């Protein structure tokens, strides 16, 4: 028995004794469990809407939008749109978000007035990111190949088909789907070059289409009037028509 115990003690794993290796293994599990718990907690709606995150007024905007409540009952939380699903990009986003802790300490946007003053700048950061990643977070739920254009409202189907053909990405048309658009959003440098090709207002008027984007509420009512629930969900997301 004593000889067998000594033999066990001689076993090493990557230079560590068996006992030390077991301790490291258990410590690794505890560390990973704690790390994952923190990640999930900071992705939760409760955290995003808490006072310490300074987004309570943005949360109220979101509650009036179709990503929170809609005929299908399928919604999206803050992290669904702002945090990548894949582990690598998720960790990069979390590291980038650490800067927000510093700005929280400085009180950069600790009031609604301060936030409104920076709304365009903050929105531009998100727009640039989504353009760079081909609207990656949108595609966590929405997939071109899964769209049945025949079940969509005519205008939504037409624009989705054209966007697919032209290689456009979701955020190019769906700004403001979850939050209020900043004032003069369409004059942002992010969109100036991209919107330069749009037709003049007179041409749009001749076609009987509005010169400015339909508000989500108006478009949703118009589609819902047709009795098409599926189209209502898609239709309420459309923000820009060319």
MDAnalysis code that builds the backbone (N, CA, C; Angstrom):
import MDAnalysis as mda
import numpy as np

u = mda.Universe.empty(726, n_residues=242, atom_resindex=np.repeat(np.arange(242), 3), trajectory=True)
u.add_TopologyAttr("name", ["N", "CA", "C"] * 242)
u.add_TopologyAttr("resid", np.arange(1, 243))
u.add_TopologyAttr("resname", ["UNK", "UNK", "UNK", "UNK", "UNK", "UNK", "UNK", "UNK", "UNK", "UNK", "UNK", "UNK", "UNK", "UNK", "UNK", "UNK", "UNK", "UNK", "UNK", "UNK", "UNK", "UNK", "UNK", "UNK", "UNK", "UNK", "UNK", "UNK", "UNK", "UNK", "UNK", "UNK", "UNK", "UNK", "UNK", "UNK", "UNK", "UNK", "UNK", "UNK", "UNK", "UNK", "UNK", "UNK", "UNK", "UNK", "UNK", "UNK", "UNK", "UNK", "UNK", "UNK", "UNK", "UNK", "UNK", "UNK", "UNK", "UNK", "UNK", "UNK", "UNK", "UNK", "UNK", "UNK", "UNK", "UNK", "UNK", "UNK", "UNK", "UNK", "UNK", "UNK", "UNK", "UNK", "UNK", "UNK", "UNK", "UNK", "UNK", "UNK", "UNK", "UNK", "UNK", "UNK", "UNK", "UNK", "UNK", "UNK", "UNK", "UNK", "UNK", "UNK", "UNK", "UNK", "UNK", "UNK", "UNK", "UNK", "UNK", "UNK", "UNK", "UNK", "UNK", "UNK", "UNK", "UNK", "UNK", "UNK", "UNK", "UNK", "UNK", "UNK", "UNK", "UNK", "UNK", "UNK", "UNK", "UNK", "UNK", "UNK", "UNK", "UNK", "UNK", "UNK", "UNK", "UNK", "UNK", "UNK", "UNK", "UNK", "UNK", "UNK", "UNK", "UNK", "UNK", "UNK", "UNK", "UNK", "UNK", "UNK", "UNK", "UNK", "UNK", "UNK", "UNK", "UNK", "UNK", "UNK", "UNK", "UNK", "UNK", "UNK", "UNK", "UNK", "UNK", "UNK", "UNK", "UNK", "UNK", "UNK", "UNK", "UNK", "UNK", "UNK", "UNK", "UNK", "UNK", "UNK", "UNK", "UNK", "UNK", "UNK", "UNK", "UNK", "UNK", "UNK", "UNK", "UNK", "UNK", "UNK", "UNK", "UNK", "UNK", "UNK", "UNK", "UNK", "UNK", "UNK", "UNK", "UNK", "UNK", "UNK", "UNK", "UNK", "UNK", "UNK", "UNK", "UNK", "UNK", "UNK", "UNK", "UNK", "UNK", "UNK", "UNK", "UNK", "UNK", "UNK", "UNK", "UNK", "UNK", "UNK", "UNK", "UNK", "UNK", "UNK", "UNK", "UNK", "UNK", "UNK", "UNK", "UNK", "UNK", "UNK", "UNK", "UNK", "UNK", "UNK", "UNK", "UNK", "UNK", "UNK", "UNK", "UNK", "UNK", "UNK", "UNK", "UNK", "UNK", "UNK", "UNK", "UNK"])
u.atoms.positions = np.array([
    [0.830, -1.208, 0.000],
    [0.000, 0.000, 0.000],
    [0.864, 1.258, 0.000],
    [1.896, 1.233, 0.870],
    [2.783, 2.390, 0.932],
    [3.527, 2.607, -0.366],
    [3.922, 1.481, -1.008],
    [4.632, 1.581, -2.294],
    [3.728, 2.164, -3.372],
    [2.468, 1.725, -3.367],
    [1.508, 2.232, -4.365],
    [1.284, 3.730, -4.177],
    [1.196, 4.206, -2.924],
    [1.003, 5.619, -2.640],
    [2.200, 6.432, -3.118],
    [3.392, 5.888, -2.906],
    [4.594, 6.604, -3.380],
    [4.606, 6.697, -4.903],
    [4.132, 5.648, -5.571],
    [4.074, 5.667, -7.037],
    [3.114, 6.750, -7.541],
    [1.974, 6.876, -6.867],
    [1.005, 7.929, -7.238],
    [1.628, 9.307, -7.074],
    [2.407, 9.470, -6.010],
    [3.028, 10.770, -5.750],
    [4.070, 11.134, -6.814],
    [4.619, 10.096, -7.443],
    [5.627, 10.366, -8.461],
    [5.015, 10.811, -9.798],
    [3.716, 10.568, -9.967],
    [3.045, 10.952, -11.219],
    [3.020, 12.473, -11.345],
    [3.427, 12.958, -12.486],
    [3.410, 14.407, -12.735],
    [2.624, 14.707, -14.002],
    [2.022, 15.860, -14.026],
    [1.293, 16.344, -15.198],
    [1.859, 17.705, -15.558],
    [2.561, 17.777, -16.694],
    [3.213, 19.006, -17.139],
    [4.126, 19.562, -16.049],
    [4.836, 18.660, -15.372],
    [5.803, 19.064, -14.369],
    [5.237, 19.253, -12.986],
    [3.929, 19.186, -12.829],
    [3.300, 19.370, -11.516],
    [2.890, 18.009, -10.965],
    [2.940, 17.881, -9.674],
    [2.510, 16.629, -9.051],
    [1.016, 16.434, -9.282],
    [0.570, 15.203, -9.106],
    [-0.842, 14.901, -9.325],
    [-1.732, 15.741, -8.417],
    [-1.334, 15.891, -7.144],
    [-2.131, 16.691, -6.219],
    [-2.215, 18.148, -6.656],
    [-1.062, 18.716, -7.072],
    [-1.049, 20.115, -7.521],
    [-1.868, 20.274, -8.784],
    [-1.773, 19.273, -9.687],
    [-2.543, 19.335, -10.930],
    [-4.041, 19.341, -10.641],
    [-4.482, 18.537, -9.658],
    [-5.897, 18.500, -9.294],
    [-6.348, 19.841, -8.721],
    [-5.470, 20.455, -7.917],
    [-5.801, 21.770, -7.346],
    [-5.944, 22.803, -8.453],
    [-5.007, 22.790, -9.400],
    [-5.074, 23.723, -10.528],
    [-6.340, 23.489, -11.355],
    [-6.700, 22.220, -11.531],
    [-7.884, 21.871, -12.322],
    [-9.150, 22.436, -11.675],
    [-9.291, 22.195, -10.368],
    [-10.468, 22.698, -9.647],
    [-10.475, 24.224, -9.642],
    [-9.295, 24.844, -9.440],
    [-9.210, 26.306, -9.444],
    [-9.599, 26.864, -10.811],
    [-9.191, 26.150, -11.872],
    [-9.551, 26.581, -13.220],
    [-11.046, 26.551, -13.449],
    [-11.693, 25.495, -12.953],
    [-13.150, 25.400, -13.085],
    [-13.835, 26.547, -12.346],
    [-13.375, 26.815, -11.127],
    [-13.975, 27.886, -10.330],
    [-13.756, 29.241, -10.999],
    [-12.539, 29.451, -11.530],
    [-12.241, 30.714, -12.204],
    [-13.122, 30.884, -13.431],
    [-13.208, 29.820, -14.242],
    [-13.998, 29.925, -15.467],
    [-15.478, 30.116, -15.139],
    [-15.953, 29.418, -14.100],
    [-17.342, 29.598, -13.707],
    [-17.622, 31.023, -13.262],
    [-16.708, 31.592, -12.456],
    [-16.880, 32.970, -12.006],
    [-16.786, 33.951, -13.162],
    [-15.828, 33.720, -14.063],
    [-15.644, 34.593, -15.224],
    [-16.883, 34.576, -16.107],
    [-17.408, 33.370, -16.373],
    [-18.591, 33.246, -17.220],
    [-19.808, 33.886, -16.559],
    [-19.894, 33.759, -15.236],
    [-21.012, 34.373, -14.511],
    [-20.992, 35.885, -14.660],
    [-19.793, 36.478, -14.557],
    [-19.660, 37.927, -14.736],
    [-20.031, 38.328, -16.155],
    [-19.576, 37.555, -17.149],
    [-19.902, 37.853, -18.545],
    [-21.411, 37.841, -18.764],
    [-22.072, 36.815, -18.244],
    [-23.516, 36.707, -18.429],
    [-24.250, 37.820, -17.690],
    [-23.751, 38.165, -16.510],
    [-24.396, 39.226, -15.727],
    [-24.321, 40.568, -16.441],
    [-23.169, 40.860, -17.060],
    [-23.014, 42.142, -17.760],
    [-23.717, 42.135, -19.109],
    [-24.213, 40.976, -19.543],
    [-25.005, 40.899, -20.765],
    [-26.503, 40.936, -20.490],
    [-26.876, 40.933, -19.233],
    [-28.288, 40.838, -18.885],
    [-28.999, 42.170, -19.041],
    [-30.296, 42.088, -19.273],
    [-31.111, 43.296, -19.388],
    [-31.107, 44.078, -18.079],
    [-31.056, 43.365, -16.969],
    [-31.051, 44.035, -15.663],
    [-29.835, 44.933, -15.521],
    [-28.670, 44.449, -15.952],
    [-27.464, 45.257, -15.875],
    [-27.539, 46.447, -16.834],
    [-27.973, 46.183, -18.061],
    [-28.007, 47.245, -19.070],
    [-28.964, 48.367, -18.686],
    [-30.035, 48.033, -17.992],
    [-31.023, 49.048, -17.628],
    [-30.818, 49.595, -16.224],
    [-29.743, 49.186, -15.559],
    [-29.492, 49.650, -14.190],
    [-28.956, 51.074, -14.181],
    [-29.084, 51.725, -13.050],
    [-28.635, 53.111, -12.925],
    [-27.134, 53.241, -13.132],
    [-26.373, 52.221, -12.715],
    [-24.921, 52.321, -12.841],
    [-24.475, 52.284, -14.298],
    [-25.309, 51.739, -15.172],
    [-24.961, 51.714, -16.601],
    [-25.370, 53.004, -17.288],
    [-26.153, 53.835, -16.610],
    [-26.553, 55.151, -17.113],
    [-27.261, 55.080, -18.460],
    [-28.082, 54.047, -18.617],
    [-28.823, 53.899, -19.858],
    [-30.318, 53.728, -19.593],
    [-30.781, 54.185, -18.443],
    [-32.177, 53.971, -18.073],
    [-33.122, 54.666, -19.044],
    [-32.780, 55.869, -19.511],
    [-33.657, 56.578, -20.443],
    [-33.630, 55.926, -21.827],
    [-32.494, 55.356, -22.205],
    [-32.416, 54.632, -23.472],
    [-33.255, 53.356, -23.386],
    [-33.266, 52.747, -22.227],
    [-34.079, 51.551, -22.008],
    [-35.556, 51.870, -22.197],
    [-35.988, 53.024, -21.744],
    [-37.386, 53.426, -21.907],
    [-37.724, 53.597, -23.385],
    [-36.796, 54.129, -24.177],
    [-37.004, 54.240, -25.628],
    [-37.176, 52.851, -26.240],
    [-36.291, 51.971, -25.852],
    [-36.278, 50.613, -26.394],
    [-37.590, 49.880, -26.107],
    [-38.207, 50.141, -24.962],
    [-39.447, 49.472, -24.594],
    [-40.599, 49.833, -25.516],
    [-40.464, 50.940, -26.246],
    [-41.504, 51.354, -27.189],
    [-41.222, 50.867, -28.606],
    [-40.184, 50.069, -28.778],
    [-39.757, 49.635, -30.108],
    [-40.086, 48.160, -30.337],
    [-40.185, 47.748, -31.612],
    [-40.586, 46.362, -31.907],
    [-39.584, 45.298, -31.494],
    [-38.339, 45.672, -31.196],
    [-37.406, 44.664, -30.722],
    [-37.706, 44.276, -29.269],
    [-38.509, 45.086, -28.583],
    [-38.886, 44.760, -27.203],
    [-40.234, 44.034, -27.168],
    [-41.202, 44.562, -27.913],
    [-42.544, 43.989, -27.906],
    [-43.110, 44.055, -29.316],
    [-43.611, 42.912, -29.792],
    [-44.117, 42.853, -31.162],
    [-45.117, 41.715, -31.281],
    [-45.834, 41.624, -32.401],
    [-46.874, 40.588, -32.541],
    [-46.368, 39.168, -32.397],
    [-45.116, 38.906, -32.742],
    [-44.595, 37.546, -32.684],
    [-44.164, 37.133, -31.290],
    [-43.922, 38.101, -30.399],
    [-43.446, 37.779, -29.061],
    [-41.972, 37.445, -29.005],
    [-41.266, 37.622, -30.110],
    [-39.828, 37.354, -30.167],
    [-39.084, 38.684, -30.139],
    [-38.361, 38.942, -29.070],
    [-37.660, 40.214, -28.921],
    [-36.165, 40.043, -28.915],
    [-35.481, 41.141, -28.699],
    [-34.017, 41.133, -28.626],
    [-33.595, 42.000, -27.449],
    [-32.666, 41.515, -26.654],
    [-32.157, 42.284, -25.525],
    [-30.987, 43.141, -25.979],
    [-30.489, 43.982, -25.090],
    [-29.379, 44.876, -25.416],
    [-28.165, 44.122, -25.937],
    [-27.810, 43.036, -25.255],
    [-26.611, 42.294, -25.639],
    [-26.774, 41.602, -26.990],
    [-28.004, 41.277, -27.379],
    [-28.218, 40.658, -28.690],
    [-27.767, 41.581, -29.812],
    [-27.900, 42.880, -29.584],
    [-27.543, 43.858, -30.619],
    [-26.154, 44.462, -30.424],
    [-25.651, 44.462, -29.203],
    [-24.401, 45.172, -28.919],
    [-23.223, 44.278, -28.545],
    [-23.478, 42.982, -28.376],
    [-22.393, 42.068, -27.987],
    [-22.371, 40.887, -28.956],
    [-21.230, 40.604, -29.586],
    [-21.147, 39.465, -30.506],
    [-21.396, 38.141, -29.795],
    [-21.860, 37.167, -30.545],
    [-22.081, 35.831, -29.991],
    [-20.783, 35.038, -29.878],
    [-19.928, 35.135, -30.884],
    [-18.692, 34.352, -30.899],
    [-17.758, 34.803, -29.782],
    [-17.049, 33.839, -29.183],
    [-16.254, 34.114, -27.989],
    [-15.172, 35.158, -28.232],
    [-14.414, 35.025, -29.316],
    [-13.324, 35.957, -29.582],
    [-13.792, 37.393, -29.721],
    [-14.709, 37.672, -30.665],
    [-15.240, 39.033, -30.796],
    [-15.919, 39.533, -29.527],
    [-16.548, 38.603, -28.777],
    [-17.194, 39.000, -27.522],
    [-16.166, 39.529, -26.525],
    [-15.031, 38.846, -26.406],
    [-13.991, 39.284, -25.484],
    [-13.410, 40.639, -25.916],
    [-13.234, 40.810, -27.220],
    [-12.732, 42.096, -27.733],
    [-13.712, 43.208, -27.386],
    [-15.006, 42.933, -27.562],
    [-16.033, 43.948, -27.245],
    [-16.028, 44.263, -25.757],
    [-15.852, 43.264, -24.913],
    [-15.835, 43.493, -23.472],
    [-14.629, 44.337, -23.072],
    [-13.497, 44.080, -23.717],
    [-12.299, 44.871, -23.425],
    [-12.515, 46.320, -23.852],
    [-13.107, 46.494, -25.037],
    [-13.402, 47.849, -25.515],
    [-14.371, 48.551, -24.568],
    [-15.319, 47.792, -24.039],
    [-16.331, 48.369, -23.154],
    [-15.754, 48.796, -21.811],
    [-14.544, 48.326, -21.496],
    [-13.941, 48.723, -20.227],
    [-13.712, 50.234, -20.166],
    [-13.616, 50.870, -21.339],
    [-13.474, 52.327, -21.360],
    [-14.698, 53.015, -20.768],
    [-15.839, 52.335, -20.864],
    [-17.068, 52.918, -20.343],
    [-17.002, 53.083, -18.824],
    [-16.240, 52.202, -18.171],
    [-16.080, 52.330, -16.718],
    [-15.397, 53.653, -16.385],
    [-14.387, 54.006, -17.157],
    [-13.686, 55.266, -16.952],
    [-14.621, 56.452, -17.152],
    [-15.422, 56.400, -18.215],
    [-16.361, 57.500, -18.472],
    [-17.477, 57.538, -17.428],
    [-17.814, 56.355, -16.879],
    [-18.791, 56.341, -15.791],
    [-18.221, 57.070, -14.578],
    [-16.948, 56.843, -14.294],
    [-16.294, 57.513, -13.172],
    [-16.210, 59.025, -13.406],
    [-16.022, 59.417, -14.663],
    [-15.943, 60.847, -14.993],
    [-17.317, 61.500, -15.068],
    [-18.377, 60.696, -15.162],
    [-19.724, 61.250, -15.291],
    [-19.962, 61.852, -16.664],
    [-19.375, 61.246, -17.691],
    [-19.459, 61.811, -19.043],
    [-20.894, 61.911, -19.540],
    [-21.702, 60.892, -19.278],
    [-23.105, 60.928, -19.720],
    [-24.023, 60.521, -18.569],
    [-23.775, 61.074, -17.397],
    [-24.552, 60.663, -16.228],
    [-25.895, 61.385, -16.117],
    [-26.225, 62.235, -17.081],
    [-27.547, 62.861, -17.121],
    [-28.093, 62.721, -18.535],
    [-29.397, 62.809, -18.673],
    [-30.002, 62.680, -19.996],
    [-29.548, 63.816, -20.905],
    [-29.350, 64.996, -20.337],
    [-28.905, 66.132, -21.143],
    [-27.512, 65.873, -21.717],
    [-26.616, 65.349, -20.903],
    [-25.271, 65.036, -21.389],
    [-25.328, 63.957, -22.462],
    [-26.204, 62.973, -22.240],
    [-26.322, 61.898, -23.219],
    [-26.829, 62.430, -24.546],
    [-27.848, 63.285, -24.507],
    [-28.389, 63.837, -25.748],
    [-27.328, 64.628, -26.500],
    [-26.445, 65.298, -25.760],
    [-25.378, 66.054, -26.400],
    [-24.390, 65.162, -27.130],
    [-24.323, 63.896, -26.730],
    [-23.380, 62.954, -27.345],
    [-24.090, 61.842, -28.118],
    [-25.403, 61.948, -28.264],
    [-26.167, 60.877, -28.906],
    [-25.661, 60.587, -30.324],
    [-25.421, 61.627, -31.110],
    [-24.960, 61.410, -32.476],
    [-23.588, 60.730, -32.488],
    [-22.688, 61.196, -31.634],
    [-21.349, 60.606, -31.574],
    [-21.425, 59.133, -31.176],
    [-22.247, 58.816, -30.194],
    [-22.383, 57.441, -29.738],
    [-23.023, 56.565, -30.814],
    [-24.038, 57.125, -31.490],
    [-24.689, 56.372, -32.565],
    [-23.714, 56.103, -33.707],
    [-22.884, 57.091, -34.029],
    [-21.906, 56.911, -35.099],
    [-20.925, 55.792, -34.774],
    [-20.551, 55.687, -33.515],
    [-19.647, 54.595, -33.115],
    [-20.275, 53.233, -33.405],
    [-21.573, 53.120, -33.097],
    [-22.267, 51.856, -33.344],
    [-22.433, 51.623, -34.844],
    [-22.806, 52.665, -35.576],
    [-22.986, 52.520, -37.029],
    [-21.697, 52.065, -37.704],
    [-20.589, 52.710, -37.341],
    [-19.300, 52.333, -37.947],
    [-18.959, 50.862, -37.634],
    [-19.205, 50.481, -36.398],
    [-18.905, 49.111, -36.001],
    [-19.742, 48.117, -36.794],
    [-21.023, 48.405, -36.973],
    [-21.900, 47.489, -37.681],
    [-21.597, 47.471, -39.178],
    [-21.188, 48.595, -39.720],
    [-20.766, 48.606, -41.120],
    [-19.509, 47.764, -41.307],
    [-18.616, 47.854, -40.329],
    [-17.347, 47.127, -40.404],
    [-17.556, 45.610, -40.295],
    [-18.567, 45.193, -39.541],
    [-18.790, 43.760, -39.315],
    [-19.955, 43.200, -40.127],
    [-20.442, 43.975, -41.105],
    [-21.578, 43.539, -41.923],
    [-22.794, 43.242, -41.047],
    [-23.066, 44.150, -40.116],
    [-24.230, 44.038, -39.227],
    [-24.283, 42.669, -38.544],
    [-23.146, 42.249, -38.025],
    [-23.000, 40.912, -37.443],
    [-24.060, 40.603, -36.399],
    [-24.322, 41.544, -35.502],
    [-25.276, 41.281, -34.436],
    [-26.696, 41.142, -34.978],
    [-27.042, 41.886, -36.033],
    [-28.365, 41.724, -36.644],
    [-28.536, 40.301, -37.154],
    [-27.443, 39.774, -37.728],
    [-27.495, 38.455, -38.351],
    [-27.509, 37.324, -37.326],
    [-27.367, 37.646, -36.052],
    [-27.564, 36.623, -35.033],
    [-28.996, 36.102, -35.068],
    [-29.938, 36.967, -35.483],
    [-31.356, 36.582, -35.536],
    [-31.906, 36.603, -36.960],
    [-31.475, 37.568, -37.769],
    [-32.016, 37.730, -39.117],
    [-31.062, 37.135, -40.144],
    [-31.611, 36.421, -41.101],
    [-30.793, 35.757, -42.112],
    [-31.430, 35.983, -43.484],
    [-30.624, 36.518, -44.413],
    [-31.144, 36.752, -45.769],
    [-31.787, 35.485, -46.328],
    [-31.084, 34.364, -46.186],
    [-31.539, 33.128, -46.818],
    [-32.841, 32.610, -46.221],
    [-33.182, 33.059, -45.019],
    [-34.401, 32.592, -44.366],
    [-35.588, 33.526, -44.616],
    [-35.358, 34.634, -45.304],
    [-36.438, 35.595, -45.562],
    [-37.349, 35.085, -46.678],
    [-38.637, 35.134, -46.428],
    [-39.639, 34.825, -47.450],
    [-40.220, 36.152, -47.916],
    [-39.669, 36.679, -48.998],
    [-40.066, 38.011, -49.464],
    [-41.540, 38.067, -49.855],
    [-42.100, 36.958, -50.268],
    [-43.507, 36.949, -50.655],
    [-44.431, 37.186, -49.469],
    [-43.929, 36.924, -48.260],
    [-44.733, 37.130, -47.060],
    [-44.538, 38.524, -46.472],
    [-43.676, 39.322, -47.064],
    [-43.425, 40.663, -46.563],
    [-44.304, 41.683, -47.282],
    [-44.437, 42.849, -46.666],
    [-45.137, 43.942, -47.323],
    [-44.411, 44.259, -48.628],
    [-45.123, 44.692, -49.669],
    [-44.497, 44.908, -50.984],
    [-43.251, 45.787, -50.940],
    [-43.325, 46.892, -50.213],
    [-42.173, 47.798, -50.184],
    [-40.991, 47.162, -49.457],
    [-41.267, 46.489, -48.344],
    [-40.195, 45.822, -47.605],
    [-39.553, 44.741, -48.463],
    [-40.374, 43.971, -49.169],
    [-39.838, 42.907, -50.022],
    [-38.964, 43.495, -51.126],
    [-39.430, 44.598, -51.734],
    [-38.660, 45.220, -52.810],
    [-37.315, 45.723, -52.317],
    [-37.315, 46.388, -51.167],
    [-36.072, 46.964, -50.651],
    [-35.116, 45.883, -50.150],
    [-35.658, 44.836, -49.550],
    [-34.796, 43.743, -49.102],
    [-34.158, 43.036, -50.295],
    [-34.934, 42.835, -51.352],
    [-34.382, 42.193, -52.547],
    [-33.279, 43.054, -53.157],
    [-33.505, 44.363, -53.234],
    [-32.500, 45.248, -53.817],
    [-31.259, 45.319, -52.924],
    [-31.469, 45.351, -51.609],
    [-30.328, 45.395, -50.688],
    [-29.460, 44.150, -50.836],
    [-30.114, 43.010, -51.008],
    [-29.370, 41.761, -51.195],
    [-28.563, 41.803, -52.495],
    [-29.179, 42.285, -53.563],
    [-28.513, 42.342, -54.866],
    [-27.328, 43.304, -54.850],
    [-27.479, 44.416, -54.106],
    [-26.443, 45.442, -54.094],
    [-25.416, 45.241, -52.988],
    [-25.575, 44.181, -52.203],
    [-24.615, 43.894, -51.150],
    [-24.685, 44.860, -49.979],
    [-25.866, 45.434, -49.739],
    [-26.013, 46.330, -48.596],
    [-26.076, 45.534, -47.302],
    [-25.843, 46.217, -46.194],
    [-25.916, 45.572, -44.894],
    [-27.033, 46.203, -44.071],
    [-27.541, 45.485, -43.096],
    [-28.756, 45.859, -42.367],
    [-28.774, 47.318, -41.890],
    [-27.676, 47.758, -41.271],
    [-27.661, 49.067, -40.620],
    [-27.779, 50.210, -41.612],
    [-27.531, 49.979, -42.890],
    [-27.645, 51.040, -43.875],
    [-29.078, 51.529, -44.024],
    [-30.048, 50.669, -43.712],
    [-31.455, 51.050, -43.829],
    [-32.193, 51.071, -42.494],
    [-31.631, 50.438, -41.497],
    [-32.374, 50.246, -40.252],
    [-31.824, 51.050, -39.081],
    [-31.323, 52.249, -39.330],
    [-30.900, 53.097, -38.225],
    [-32.135, 53.481, -37.398],
    [-31.969, 53.535, -36.102],
    [-33.066, 53.990, -35.253],
    [-34.128, 52.945, -34.984],
    [-33.853, 51.680, -35.273],
    [-34.872, 50.662, -35.035],
    [-35.084, 50.394, -33.554],
    [-34.042, 50.545, -32.749],
    [-34.164, 50.254, -31.316],
    [-34.100, 51.500, -30.444],
    [-33.542, 52.590, -30.979],
    [-33.416, 53.838, -30.216],
    [-33.795, 55.022, -31.097],
    [-34.103, 56.117, -30.475],
    [-34.425, 57.323, -31.232],
    [-33.216, 57.772, -32.043],
    [-33.486, 58.237, -33.244],
    [-32.400, 58.733, -34.079],
    [-31.911, 60.083, -33.563],
    [-30.624, 60.330, -33.612],
    [-30.105, 61.644, -33.205],
    [-30.605, 62.721, -34.162],
    [-30.613, 63.938, -33.700],
    [-30.991, 65.056, -34.563],
    [-29.968, 65.167, -35.696],
    [-30.481, 65.402, -36.914],
    [-29.627, 65.521, -38.106],
    [-28.798, 64.258, -38.342],
    [-29.362, 63.113, -38.006],
    [-28.637, 61.853, -38.192],
    [-28.227, 61.633, -39.641],
    [-29.101, 62.071, -40.586],
    [-28.812, 61.819, -41.996],
    [-27.735, 62.752, -42.546],
    [-27.283, 63.696, -41.720],
    [-26.185, 64.561, -42.128],
    [-24.863, 64.113, -41.503],
    [-24.901, 62.976, -40.823],
    [-23.692, 62.422, -40.219],
    [-22.696, 62.058, -41.304],
    [-21.427, 62.234, -41.013],
    [-20.380, 61.884, -41.978],
    [-20.379, 60.398, -42.298],
    [-20.971, 59.600, -41.417],
    [-21.039, 58.160, -41.663],
    [-21.911, 57.866, -42.881],
    [-22.948, 58.714, -43.099],
    [-23.913, 58.427, -44.157],
    [-23.826, 59.358, -45.352],
    [-23.109, 60.452, -45.255],
    [-23.109, 61.436, -46.340],
    [-22.748, 60.801, -47.682],
    [-21.660, 60.067, -47.722],
    [-21.227, 59.460, -48.991],
    [-22.193, 58.360, -49.424],
    [-22.714, 57.600, -48.476],
    [-23.587, 56.479, -48.815],
    [-24.942, 56.936, -49.312],
    [-25.426, 58.073, -48.821],
    [-26.737, 58.560, -49.233],
    [-26.653, 59.503, -50.421],
    [-25.456, 59.768, -50.911],
    [-25.284, 60.743, -51.992],
    [-25.991, 60.310, -53.266],
    [-26.212, 58.997, -53.415],
    [-26.813, 58.502, -54.648],
    [-28.334, 58.545, -54.633],
    [-28.937, 58.945, -53.514],
    [-30.389, 58.924, -53.425],
    [-31.020, 59.885, -54.415],
    [-32.219, 59.554, -54.838],
    [-32.920, 60.369, -55.810],
    [-33.408, 61.655, -55.162],
    [-33.556, 62.748, -55.929],
    [-34.070, 63.997, -55.359],
    [-35.502, 63.830, -54.899],
    [-35.921, 64.708, -54.009],
    [-37.248, 64.588, -53.417],
    [-38.346, 64.666, -54.470],
    [-38.142, 65.449, -55.532],
    [-39.177, 65.584, -56.545],
    [-39.444, 64.244, -57.217],
    [-38.383, 63.478, -57.471],
    [-38.554, 62.176, -58.097],
    [-39.309, 61.224, -57.182],
    [-39.010, 61.293, -55.912],
    [-39.714, 60.448, -54.953],
    [-41.189, 60.817, -54.899],
    [-41.455, 62.120, -54.943],
    [-42.840, 62.580, -54.893],
    [-43.612, 62.100, -56.114],
    [-42.964, 62.136, -57.287],
    [-43.624, 61.680, -58.504],
    [-43.979, 60.204, -58.418],
    [-43.161, 59.435, -57.701],
    [-43.417, 58.014, -57.526],
    [-44.422, 57.754, -56.411],
    [-44.845, 58.826, -55.739],
    [-45.800, 58.661, -54.661],
    [-45.196, 58.138, -53.388],
    [-43.862, 58.253, -53.213],
    [-43.188, 57.773, -52.017],
    [-42.687, 58.951, -51.202],
    [-42.622, 58.815, -49.886],
    [-42.200, 59.920, -49.024],
    [-40.730, 60.260, -49.205],
    [-40.392, 61.548, -49.052],
    [-39.003, 61.978, -49.189],
    [-38.177, 61.573, -47.989],
    [-38.823, 61.450, -46.828],
    [-38.121, 61.068, -45.612],
    [-38.581, 59.687, -45.173],
    [-37.817, 59.014, -44.345],
    [-38.203, 57.668, -43.897],
    [-39.533, 57.685, -43.167],
    [-40.331, 56.654, -43.395],
    [-41.557, 56.503, -42.632],
    [-41.217, 56.160, -41.204],
    [-41.929, 56.754, -40.269],
    [-41.710, 56.403, -38.877],
    [-42.160, 54.960, -38.663],
    [-41.501, 54.282, -37.757],
    [-41.813, 52.875, -37.518],
    [-43.269, 52.685, -37.128],
    [-43.806, 53.614, -36.322],
    [-45.178, 53.466, -35.864],
    [-46.150, 53.576, -37.039],
    [-45.938, 54.567, -37.924],
    [-46.823, 54.771, -39.064],
    [-46.758, 53.592, -40.016],
    [-45.545, 53.125, -40.290],
    [-45.379, 52.018, -41.209],
    [-45.996, 50.751, -40.641],
    [-45.814, 50.554, -39.336],
    [-46.385, 49.377, -38.706],
    [-47.894, 49.367, -38.796],
    [-48.533, 50.545, -38.603],
    [-49.984, 50.636, -38.682],
    [-50.462, 50.357, -40.097],
    [-49.723, 50.887, -41.085],
    [-50.119, 50.694, -42.469],
    [-50.065, 49.226, -42.858],
    [-49.034, 48.543, -42.407],
    [-48.896, 47.128, -42.743],
    [-49.901, 46.290, -41.978],
    [-50.076, 46.622, -40.705],
    [-51.005, 45.862, -39.881],
    [-52.414, 45.940, -40.445],
    [-52.733, 47.065, -41.103],
    [-54.054, 47.248, -41.682],
    [-54.328, 46.216, -42.768],
    [-53.265, 45.677, -43.359],
    [-53.428, 44.656, -44.387],
    [-53.686, 43.282, -43.779],
    [-53.594, 43.204, -42.439],
    [-53.836, 41.945, -41.764],
    [-52.699, 40.954, -41.854],
    [-51.503, 41.430, -42.196],
    [-50.349, 40.544, -42.355],
    [-49.432, 40.714, -41.161],
    [-49.529, 39.808, -40.189],
    [-48.745, 39.945, -38.966],
    [-47.269, 39.782, -39.238],
    [-46.914, 38.833, -40.066],
    [-45.498, 38.613, -40.374],
    [-44.905, 39.849, -41.023],
    [-45.625, 40.454, -41.956],
    [-45.131, 41.655, -42.625],
    [-45.049, 42.812, -41.657],
    [-45.945, 42.832, -40.668],
    [-45.913, 43.910, -39.688],
    [-44.599, 43.922, -38.943],
    [-44.108, 42.729, -38.564],
    [-42.843, 42.649, -37.837],
    [-41.690, 43.153, -38.696],
    [-41.649, 42.718, -39.966],
    [-40.589, 43.159, -40.855],
    [-40.754, 44.631, -41.178],
    [-42.001, 45.025, -41.451],
    [-42.237, 46.397, -41.887],
    [-41.852, 47.440, -40.873],
    [-42.048, 47.145, -39.593],
    [-41.745, 48.146, -38.580],
    [-40.259, 48.421, -38.462],
    [-39.428, 47.590, -39.064],
    [-38.001, 47.804, -38.953],
    [-37.441, 48.703, -40.046],
    [-38.215, 48.982, -41.067],
    [-37.652, 49.696, -42.221],
    [-37.595, 51.194, -41.961],
    [-36.422, 51.780, -42.094],
    [-36.213, 53.169, -41.724],
    [-35.888, 54.062, -42.919],
    [-35.364, 53.516, -44.009],
    [-34.974, 54.381, -45.118],
    [-35.396, 53.712, -46.434],
    [-36.025, 54.509, -47.290],
    [-36.453, 53.987, -48.578],
    [-35.840, 54.843, -49.659],
    [-35.236, 54.238, -50.681],
    [-34.601, 54.975, -51.756],
    [-35.391, 54.843, -53.048],
])
